[in-house]
Amino acid sequence: MELASDSAIYVAGHRGLVGSALWRQLEQEGFTRLIGRTHEELDLLDAAAVRAFYAREQPELVFVAAARVGGIHANNTRPAEFLFENLQIQNHLIDGAWRAGVRKLLFLGSSCIYPRLAPQPLREECLLTGPLEPTNQWYAIAKIAGLKLCQAYRRQYGCRFIGAMPTNLYGPNDNYDREAAHVLPALIRRFHEAKLAGAPAVTCWGTGAPLREFLHVDDLARACVFLMRHYEAEPFINVGSGSEISIKDLAELVRRVVGFAGRIQWDPSRPDGTPRKFMDSSRLFALGWKPRIDLETGLRSVYEDFQQRVAGVT
């Protein structure tokens, strides 16, 4: 698909981790008509407001990067919010795009949509073949519904709506909240604060045994623009880094990057989450896209961002 530099492009969730990376990538590629709205400017839970926005702005392309997100604790303690609000947000954005005649839409899901014990690496065909991970099933069900809604609008109305499933993400503008952060930003904050306090040890949740894959959000943004240009099929497509690391090794890497001199101790009474989440991204790689940012390089840049933006130090 040809994207003109003056194409009107709406990035839903443009202030978040993924949306801000998409915005940066689109600017770097020379797009000049980017559309973004903060929550105060447009409440995505308000269907009428979303329809009015679409009618007024008439975007040609839409990236759906808006969602209520959080880690294990947030998903476990606020299941109604995670299910209801994500369903509403994506319903309004997808249906509104169809009504407004949007040329193409890319919906972003999450690797948590896959069954907890699905065969590894996770292939797109594994969707709905087994039970979900209980600690994040509410978010997963909403994301599965968003994928299926895009496919339904394709089949019934001929919409060019596609889905991309990123693996675990990290990067600038991440959420470092103590209650809602995902594992990597949570580790960065915990080790940084322990370093400042001169603590002898940091306690991490679980056993450290689970395996995870991480992708820098700038790589995801490149992949999303690539897919908007080159991907037209109904099946959603995985977006991963192609490598994985144990949570134990990740904690050691973060400890080294942050410069925390103490030890790491593990609390096995806390949940581990899914034992392994490694995505098969071979379909995307076969199209000619590959990630560029290795984990340690990405972590060092993210820690600098954390210090400047969150910790208030240089």
C-alpha positions as CSV (number, residue, x, y, z in Angstrom):
1,M,0.0,0.0,0.0
2,E,1.3,3.4,-0.9
3,L,1.5,5.8,2.0
4,A,1.7,9.5,0.9
5,S,3.5,11.9,3.2
6,D,0.3,13.9,3.5
7,S,-1.9,10.9,4.4
8,A,-4.1,11.7,7.4
9,I,-3.0,9.2,10.0
10,Y,-4.7,8.8,13.4
11,V,-2.6,7.2,16.2
12,A,-5.0,6.2,18.9
13,G,-3.1,6.2,22.2
14,H,-0.3,8.5,20.9
15,R,0.9,9.4,24.4
16,G,1.5,5.8,25.5
17,L,4.4,3.4,25.1
18,V,3.4,2.1,21.7
19,G,1.6,5.1,20.4
20,S,4.4,7.6,21.1
21,A,6.9,5.2,19.3
22,L,4.5,5.1,16.3
23,W,4.3,8.9,16.3
24,R,8.1,9.2,16.4
25,Q,8.5,6.6,13.6
26,L,5.9,8.3,11.4
27,E,7.5,11.7,11.9
28,Q,10.9,10.2,11.0
29,E,9.5,8.8,7.8
30,G,8.2,12.2,6.8
31,F,4.5,12.0,7.5
32,T,3.0,15.4,8.1
33,R,-0.7,14.9,8.9
34,L,-0.6,13.0,12.2
35,I,-3.7,13.1,14.3
36,G,-3.5,12.4,18.1
37,R,-5.9,13.1,21.0
38,T,-5.3,12.9,24.7
39,H,-7.9,11.3,27.0
40,E,-9.0,14.8,28.0
41,E,-9.6,15.7,24.4
42,L,-11.3,12.5,23.3
43,D,-12.8,9.9,25.7
44,L,-12.6,6.6,23.8
45,L,-15.2,5.1,26.1
46,D,-17.7,7.5,24.6
47,A,-19.0,6.1,21.3
48,A,-20.7,9.3,20.2
49,A,-17.6,11.3,20.8
50,V,-15.5,8.8,18.8
51,R,-17.9,8.9,15.9
52,A,-17.9,12.7,15.9
53,F,-14.1,12.7,16.0
54,Y,-13.9,10.4,12.9
55,A,-16.5,12.5,11.0
56,R,-14.6,15.7,11.7
57,E,-11.0,14.5,11.2
58,Q,-11.6,11.9,8.4
59,P,-8.4,9.9,8.9
60,E,-7.3,7.7,6.1
61,L,-5.3,5.3,8.2
62,V,-5.6,4.3,11.8
63,F,-3.2,2.6,14.3
64,V,-5.1,1.3,17.3
65,A,-2.5,1.6,20.1
66,A,-5.0,2.8,22.8
67,A,-5.8,0.4,25.7
68,R,-5.9,0.0,29.4
69,V,-2.7,-1.9,30.2
70,G,-0.9,-3.2,33.3
71,G,1.1,-6.1,34.8
72,I,0.0,-9.2,36.7
73,H,-1.1,-7.3,39.8
74,A,-3.2,-4.8,37.9
75,N,-4.9,-7.5,35.8
76,N,-5.6,-9.6,38.9
77,T,-7.1,-6.8,41.0
78,R,-9.0,-4.8,38.4
79,P,-10.5,-7.5,36.0
80,A,-13.7,-5.6,35.3
81,E,-11.9,-2.5,34.2
82,F,-9.5,-4.4,32.0
83,L,-12.2,-6.4,30.2
84,F,-14.9,-3.7,29.9
85,E,-12.8,-0.7,29.1
86,N,-10.7,-2.4,26.5
87,L,-13.8,-3.9,24.8
88,Q,-15.4,-0.4,24.7
89,I,-12.2,1.4,23.4
90,Q,-11.6,-1.0,20.6
91,N,-15.3,-1.4,19.6
92,H,-15.6,2.3,19.3
93,L,-12.4,2.7,17.3
94,I,-13.0,-0.2,14.9
95,D,-16.7,0.5,14.3
96,G,-16.0,4.2,14.0
97,A,-13.3,3.6,11.4
98,W,-15.7,1.5,9.3
99,R,-18.4,4.2,9.5
100,A,-16.0,6.9,8.5
101,G,-14.6,5.0,5.5
102,V,-11.0,4.7,6.9
103,R,-8.9,3.1,4.2
104,K,-6.9,0.8,6.5
105,L,-6.6,0.1,10.2
106,L,-4.0,-1.8,12.2
107,F,-5.2,-3.2,15.5
108,L,-2.5,-4.1,18.1
109,G,-3.0,-7.0,20.4
110,S,-0.8,-8.8,22.9
111,S,1.0,-12.1,23.2
112,C,-1.2,-12.9,26.3
113,I,-4.0,-13.9,23.8
114,Y,-2.3,-17.3,23.4
115,P,-3.2,-20.3,25.6
116,R,-1.1,-20.6,28.7
117,L,0.4,-23.9,27.7
118,A,0.4,-23.4,23.9
119,P,3.2,-25.1,22.0
120,Q,6.3,-23.0,21.8
121,P,7.2,-20.9,19.9
122,L,3.7,-19.4,19.7
123,R,2.3,-19.6,16.2
124,E,-0.7,-17.6,15.1
125,E,-2.7,-20.7,14.6
126,C,-2.6,-21.5,18.3
127,L,-5.2,-18.9,19.1
128,L,-8.2,-20.3,21.0
129,T,-6.8,-23.8,21.3
130,G,-6.6,-23.9,25.1
131,P,-7.2,-22.1,28.4
132,L,-5.7,-18.6,28.9
133,E,-3.2,-17.6,31.7
134,P,-5.6,-16.8,34.6
135,T,-3.6,-13.7,35.8
136,N,-4.2,-11.8,32.6
137,Q,-7.2,-13.5,31.0
138,W,-9.4,-10.3,31.2
139,Y,-7.0,-8.3,29.0
140,A,-6.5,-11.3,26.7
141,I,-10.2,-11.8,26.1
142,A,-10.6,-8.2,25.2
143,K,-7.7,-8.4,22.7
144,I,-9.0,-11.6,21.2
145,A,-12.4,-9.9,20.7
146,G,-10.6,-6.9,19.0
147,L,-8.9,-9.3,16.6
148,K,-12.1,-11.1,15.8
149,L,-13.9,-7.8,15.3
150,C,-11.4,-6.7,12.7
151,Q,-11.8,-10.0,10.9
152,A,-15.6,-9.7,11.1
153,Y,-15.6,-6.2,9.6
154,R,-13.3,-7.5,6.8
155,R,-15.7,-10.3,6.0
156,Q,-19.0,-8.4,6.2
157,Y,-18.0,-5.0,5.0
158,G,-14.7,-5.5,3.1
159,C,-12.7,-3.4,5.5
160,R,-8.9,-3.5,5.2
161,F,-8.5,-4.0,8.9
162,I,-5.4,-6.0,10.0
163,G,-4.0,-7.3,13.3
164,A,-0.5,-7.4,14.8
165,M,0.5,-9.3,17.9
166,P,3.5,-7.8,19.6
167,T,5.6,-9.7,22.2
168,N,6.5,-8.1,25.5
169,L,7.5,-4.5,24.8
170,Y,9.8,-2.0,26.5
171,G,11.1,1.5,25.6
172,P,10.8,5.2,26.4
173,N,7.5,6.4,27.9
174,D,6.9,3.1,29.6
175,N,4.7,2.9,32.7
176,Y,6.8,2.6,35.9
177,D,3.9,2.7,38.4
178,R,4.6,0.4,41.3
179,E,1.2,-1.3,41.0
180,A,0.6,-1.4,37.2
181,A,4.1,-1.8,35.6
182,H,5.0,-4.8,33.5
183,V,8.0,-6.9,34.5
184,L,10.8,-5.0,32.8
185,P,10.0,-1.4,33.9
186,A,9.1,-2.7,37.3
187,L,12.6,-4.3,37.6
188,I,14.2,-1.0,36.5
189,R,12.4,1.0,39.1
190,R,13.0,-1.5,41.9
191,F,16.8,-1.8,41.2
192,H,17.2,1.9,40.8
193,E,15.5,2.7,44.1
194,A,17.5,-0.1,45.8
195,K,20.7,1.5,44.4
196,L,19.8,4.9,45.8
197,A,18.8,3.5,49.2
198,G,22.0,1.4,49.4
199,A,19.8,-1.7,50.0
200,P,21.6,-5.0,50.4
201,A,19.1,-7.0,48.3
202,V,16.1,-6.7,45.9
203,T,13.3,-9.2,46.2
204,C,11.7,-10.3,42.9
205,W,8.4,-12.1,42.3
206,G,8.3,-15.8,41.6
207,T,11.1,-18.2,40.9
208,G,12.8,-16.4,38.0
209,A,12.3,-19.5,35.8
210,P,9.8,-18.2,33.2
211,L,11.1,-17.4,29.8
212,R,10.1,-14.1,28.1
213,E,10.8,-12.4,24.8
214,F,11.3,-8.6,24.7
215,L,11.0,-6.2,21.8
216,H,12.0,-2.5,21.8
217,V,9.0,-0.4,21.1
218,D,10.8,1.5,18.3
219,D,11.3,-1.8,16.5
220,L,7.5,-2.5,16.9
221,A,6.8,0.9,15.5
222,R,8.9,0.2,12.4
223,A,7.0,-3.1,12.1
224,C,3.6,-1.5,12.3
225,V,4.4,1.0,9.5
226,F,5.9,-1.9,7.5
227,L,2.7,-3.9,7.9
228,M,0.5,-0.9,7.0
229,R,2.4,-0.7,3.7
230,H,2.9,-4.4,2.9
231,Y,0.4,-6.7,4.7
232,E,-3.2,-7.2,3.6
233,A,-4.2,-10.7,4.9
234,E,-7.0,-11.4,7.3
235,P,-4.9,-13.6,9.8
236,F,-3.2,-11.5,12.4
237,I,0.6,-11.6,12.4
238,N,3.2,-12.0,15.3
239,V,5.8,-9.3,15.9
240,G,8.6,-10.5,18.0
241,S,12.4,-10.2,18.5
242,G,13.3,-13.8,17.8
243,S,15.1,-14.3,21.1
244,E,14.1,-15.0,24.7
245,I,15.6,-14.7,28.2
246,S,14.7,-16.1,31.6
247,I,13.3,-13.6,34.2
248,K,16.2,-14.5,36.4
249,D,18.7,-13.6,33.6
250,L,16.7,-10.5,32.8
251,A,16.9,-9.4,36.5
252,E,20.7,-9.9,36.4
253,L,20.9,-7.8,33.2
254,V,18.8,-5.0,34.7
255,R,20.8,-5.1,37.9
256,R,24.0,-4.7,35.9
257,V,22.6,-1.9,33.6
258,V,21.3,0.0,36.6
259,G,24.5,-0.5,38.6
260,F,22.9,-2.1,41.7
261,A,25.6,-3.8,43.8
262,G,23.4,-5.9,46.0
263,R,22.0,-9.4,45.6
264,I,18.8,-10.7,44.1
265,Q,16.4,-12.9,46.1
266,W,13.3,-14.6,44.8
267,D,9.9,-14.9,46.4
268,P,8.3,-18.1,45.1
269,S,5.0,-17.4,47.0
270,R,4.4,-14.8,44.3
271,P,3.0,-15.8,40.8
272,D,5.3,-16.5,37.9
273,G,2.7,-16.1,35.3
274,T,2.9,-18.0,32.0
275,P,5.9,-20.4,32.0
276,R,7.1,-19.4,28.6
277,K,6.0,-16.9,26.0
278,F,8.1,-17.0,22.8
279,M,6.5,-16.0,19.6
280,D,7.0,-17.4,16.2
281,S,7.6,-14.3,14.0
282,S,8.7,-16.3,10.9
283,R,5.7,-15.0,8.9
284,L,6.8,-11.4,9.5
285,F,10.5,-12.1,9.0
286,A,9.7,-13.8,5.7
287,L,8.1,-10.5,4.5
288,G,11.5,-8.8,4.9
289,W,11.2,-7.2,8.3
290,K,13.7,-7.8,11.2
291,P,14.3,-6.1,14.5
292,R,17.4,-3.8,15.0
293,I,17.8,-3.2,18.7
294,D,19.3,-5.9,20.9
295,L,18.1,-6.2,24.5
296,E,21.1,-4.8,26.4
297,T,21.5,-1.8,24.1
298,G,17.8,-1.1,24.4
299,L,17.8,-1.4,28.2
300,R,20.6,1.1,28.5
301,S,18.7,3.7,26.5
302,V,15.6,3.0,28.5
303,Y,17.3,3.4,31.8
304,E,18.6,6.8,30.6
305,D,15.0,7.7,29.7
306,F,13.8,6.5,33.2
307,Q,16.3,8.6,35.0
308,Q,15.5,11.7,33.0
309,R,11.7,11.4,32.9
310,V,10.8,9.5,36.0
311,A,13.5,9.5,38.6
312,G,14.3,13.2,38.0
313,V,18.1,12.7,37.8
314,T,20.7,12.8,35.1
